[in-house]
């Protein structure tokens, strides 16, 4: 059994959910009880373990686990961490001789992936911290204003987060930071999750509508932009929450650094052109037509568009590498181009 924070209830209630089956993991990923590319990957790894643990005696063990892995991969298509973690687990099936050996190996590997995610995120913080320190040196005590989109905090990972990791480290070192938090429609992961995280950590922040970022940039109120990634292509194109591309355009037009916190687990080395090979998830149109909030201490949905109107709900967009100042990885910062990325990760040449 694993325990997760059911993010659908935040920031209004803190609910712990227990998961112990592959179907439970699939549902939690698909219905966004948990979300964030790194966390999805780790959850899927435990899902493969649960499938192995629950294999009926009258079916072939390996086939049952492989089928469960394929089911997990269908839960959400854009975040590469999902298939990456499942494939690692399925490769481990060949390392055990008996059913009990294989179950133990899968559990150990799931624990290992969780621990490695924590270390990657911690090192992303160390890599990105100098970016904030350098700007702070020229601010004469004024806050370093960082704009972020969606939630790339510890709720999206096992700990630390990706885009928030340098922010937390800077704040903990006494650097005066302030975060502009995009609400991130339609599910409001910024307003509901990032703002909650920052509040819990004591980091000054302000929630803004998604369309406010450009105005803030034009008026010199943003020093840099940090976002996460669900899949980064080999050429440096970045798939992230819908609306990220527009922030990158505004940052480029206003000469503001735009950095993507990209753990290696979110880099798809088999995808050479993000605009052409990354599948963009489309979710239920009702997420656009309804908004969720707390009414009398109960989470309720409110219709905000004509019930008869059509709506479309693309969950992600792709930011071309030319708009990305750099990728912040656990091994350091590189340009969003293949040659620079391979300098940090030569094993993928």
N, C-alpha and C positions, 0 to 999 in steps of 0.2 A: 504494500500500500504506500502511496505517496500522498502528501498533503499539499494543496495549492491554495493560494488566495484567489477566490472567485472574484475576478476583476469587474464583473458586471454590477457588483453592489457598491463599488467605490465611487465617490468618496463618502457616501452616506452611511455605509455599514461595512464592517470588516468581517467577512465570512470566510471560514476555512472549509474547503471541500476535500473529501477523501476519495481517491481514485484507486481502483484495484483491478480494472479490466481493460483490455485493449479497446473495447467499444466505448468505455467511459473516457479514455484518453482521446479517441477520435471525436467524440461529441464535445469534449471540453475545448479542443482545438477549433473545430468547425464553428461552434457557437460562441467562441471567444470568452469562455470562462477564464482561459489564459491566452495570452497573445504576446507578440514580440518574437522575432526570428530566432534568437538564441534560446529562449525558453521553450518555444515550440520544438526545437530540435532535441533538447534534453528530455522533454515530456515524451516525445516519440520513442526515444531510446528505452524509457521505462515501459512504454506501451509494448514494444517487442518482447521485453522480459515478461510482462504479464501474459502475453499470448503463449509464450513457451511454458510458463507455469501452469496455465489452464488448458493445456493440450489434452483432449480426451484420449483415453487409452486405445480407442478403436480407430484412430486416424494416424497417418504418418506424421511424425513429429516435425521434421524439417519442412515438409510441404505446408503444414499448418502455420508454422512461424513465417515462412515466406509469404503466404497469402495475407497474413496479418500485416506484414510490412508493407505490402502493396496497398492494403486498405488505408493504412496510416498515411501513405504518400498522397492519397486523394483528398485528405482533410482540408488542406489549403494549398493552392498551387504555386504561389509566387515566392514565398520564403524558401531559399535553397537549403537552409539548415535542416528542414524536415527530411528531405530525401537523403541528405548527407549523413545525418545521424542514423537513419534507418539502414542505409547501406553499410555503414560501419558495423552495426549490430548483426546484419545478415552475413557479413564476411566472417564474423566470429563463430558462426555456427560450425564452420569447418575445423575449428580448433579443439572442439570437445569430442570425446569418443562415445560417451554415454549421454543419455538424456539429462541426468543430474549434473554431469560436467558442463553441458552446454547451458543449462539454466544458471549455474553459478557464474559462468563466464559472462553471460549477458547481463546479469546483475552487477558484476564488478565493472563491466564496461560502461553501464549507465551511470554508476557512481563516478567513474573516471571522467566521463564527458561533463558531468555537472561540476566537478572540481576544476577541470580545464577551462570551463566557461568563466568561472569566478576569476581565475588567474588571467585569462585574456582581457576581461573587462578592467581588472585592476591595472594591467599594463597599458591599456588604452588610455586610462586616466593619466598615467605617468608620461605617456607620449604626448598627450594633448595639453598637459599643464603648462609647459613653457609658452604656448601660444597665448594663454591668458596672462601669464606673468609678464611677458614682453609688452603687451598692451597696457597692463596696469602701471608699468613704470612711467608711461607717458601721460597718465591720467591725473596726476597730482592729487591722489586720494579720492577722486570721483570714481563711481562704480564702473566696472567693465560690463557693458550691456551686451548680453548674448541672446540671440533669438533662436528658438528651437521649434520644431514641428513634430506633432504626434507625441508618442511616448517612447523614448529610447533610454529609459531609466532602469533601475533594478527590477521593477515590475515586469520588464520585457526580457529580463535575463535571470540568472540565478542570484547575482548580487552586483553591486556597483552601477550597472548599466553600461551603455556604450557612449552615447552623446553626453550623458550627464556625468560620467565618471570624472572627466577633467574639471567639471564645474564643482562637484563635491570636494575634490581634492583642493582646489583653489580656495573655496570657502573655508575648509578646515584649516588651511594655512594662514587664514586671516586676510586674504585678498578680498576686497570689496567687489562682489559680483552682484549683478541683477539680471534676471532672466525674463525675457518676453516670451510668454507661453501661448502659442497659437492654440485656439480652442480645438481645432482639427475636426471639422465636420466630416462625415455625418455622425460618427460615434463619440466625438468629443474626448478622444483619449488625452489630449493636452489639458483641457479644462478639468477633466475628471481625475486623470491619473498623474500626469506630470505635476500639476499644481499641488495635488495631495502629497506626492513624494517630497517636493521642494518645501512645502509647509512643514512636514514632519522633520525635515533635516534643518530647518531654520534658514533656508536660502531665500533672500528677498526675490520676489517675482511679481509679475503682473500678467493676468490673463487678458488676451486680446482676441478680437475676431480674426478669422483667417485672412481677411482682406486688408488688415491694418499694417502688415509688415512693410509693404512698399512705402507707405507714408512715413513710417518711422525711419526707414533707411534714407529717404530723401531729406529728412530733417536731422540727420547726424545723430540719431538716437540708438543706432545699432553699431556695435564695434565688430562683431563677427557672428556668423551663423554656424551652429552645430546641429547636424541631423544624424539619424541612424540610417541603416540600410537593411532591406530584406534580401536583396540579391545584387551583388556587384559583378558585372561582366569583366572578362579578361581585358577589354579595352578601356575599362574605367567608367563605363556607363553605370548609373546607380538607379535601381528600382527601390522606391520608398513610398511611404504613405502619400496618397493622392494630395496634390497641392505642393509637394516638395519642389517640383519643376518650376512653379511660379515663383517660389522664394529664391531659387537659384537665379532666375532671370532678373529679379529685382536686385539681388545682391551684385550680380555682374554689372548691371547698369549703373550702380552706385559705388562701384569699386570697393565692395565690402567682402572680406574673405569668407568663403563658403566651404566648410569642412565637413566631410562625412566620416563618422566613426564606424570603421569597417573591420570587425573581427575576421580573421581568416576563414572561419567557419561559414561566413556569409558571402565569400567570394566563389563564384562559379567559374572555374577555370576552363570548363568545357563550353562556355557561352562566350563567343568572340565578339558579339555585337548586341548590346543590351536592347537596343531599339527594335531588333528583329527577332531575338530568340527568347526574351523573357515573357512568359505568359502572365497576363494581367488579370487578376481575379475580379470577377463581377459578383457582387453580393446582392441580397434582397433589396428591391427598390423601396420597401417600407422603411429601411434605415434612413433614407433621404426624406421621405414624406412625414415621418414622425420624429419627435425629439423626446428623449428621456430625461426625467428629472425627479426630484423629491417633492412630493406634495403630502403634507401632514405626516412626514416621516415614512412615507411609502413611495417606492420608485414607481412612477407612472409614465405612460406614453401619451403624448399630445400630438394630434394631427396638425400639421402646419401648412399643408397644401390641399388644394381641392382633391377630394377622394377619387375623382374620375381621372385626374391628370396622370400621365405616364411619368415615370422617373427612371433614371439609370444610375447605377452605383458602382463605378469603378473604384476599387480599393487602393490601387497604386498607380503611380506614373513613373516614367523613366527620365532621369536627368542626364543629358549628354555629358560626357567627360569634360568637354571644353568649358563647362560652367563650374566645374569642381576645382577649387583651389588645391585641395589635397585630401588624401585618405589617411585617417588616423588609425593605425593598426597596433596590434600588441607588440610589433617589432620596430615601431617607429612610424614616421610620417613619410609618405611618398606621393608623387604626382599620380593623378588618375590616368595613367597611360601604362600600357603593358610592360614596357622596358623598365620603368621605375618600380612597378609592382613586383616584377620578377627579381629585382635587385634585393628586395626584402624576403622574397619567397622563391629562391632559386630552385627548390625541389620541384617546382611546377613548370620548369622550362621544357 
